[in-house]
């Protein structure tokens, strides 16, 4: 339990960033999801079960703090954590975070997250299927992958230090 307490301050900082700064980074109504990146990082470091639980907790907290559809973030981030857990490398948990594999995991888990998220969120709204798929599902995934360059370079530099 104490092992996971180190994630709490990071979660608080990321919640503040998601609620205050990320809306200013909107491109044609699409924003990156830094909390999704955090769920995937936790999953790749700690494993599928921990990542799934972390996804639920982070999603629920984000729903309460910044969300407008209570439970949707908890559901989607739980699914993303579960999906990313298939790429967990138990002997070396930092390895997927410091290679191109991180972006593949981000793409797969992010796209699954966005399918469920925008499938529920945009249901019944006058938005075309083309716009939902290309703008929201694929666009949000690509934008989140772009923002995930920050933790990638961080873990890449850390893995080089530990290898020396």
Phi, psi and omega in degrees: 000315180295328179303324183272351181296336180293342179279341184297311178298324178295318178299317180298315179297316181292326175297318178296316179297315181296323183279331187250311186271321185299322177301334177283347179266011183295132174241116183046042177084005181249133179234153175285161181243096181290335178289326175295318176300317180297318178299317182291321177298315178299317181298316181289338178270326190248340179115172187293315182294312179298318179295323178293315178295317178298320177300317178296312183295312180296318178296318180293317178297319179292326176298319181290319185277308187239353187276166177235001180226090187300122178103338182291318178295321178297316179295310186290322180285332173295315179296319179295318178296319178296316180296314180294335181297339177292345182255009180294133180248096188300316181296328182219084186294338178279345184300311180293337180283342185247013178233177178300340180302329178302318181288328176293316178297317178301317181295313183291306182294322179295319180292318177299316177303312184289329176300310181291313184300304183283336174298320177280314188295322185262006180297127178085355178273153181283067179235134182289155179298321178302315180293320179298313183290307188278323182278308188272310184287304182284316181299314179293325178295314180296318180296319178294321177298319179300316179291333180288359173299329181298304178293331178299311181294327177297308182289329177296318179291323178294321181290328176291324179292318182287336179283336183282000000 
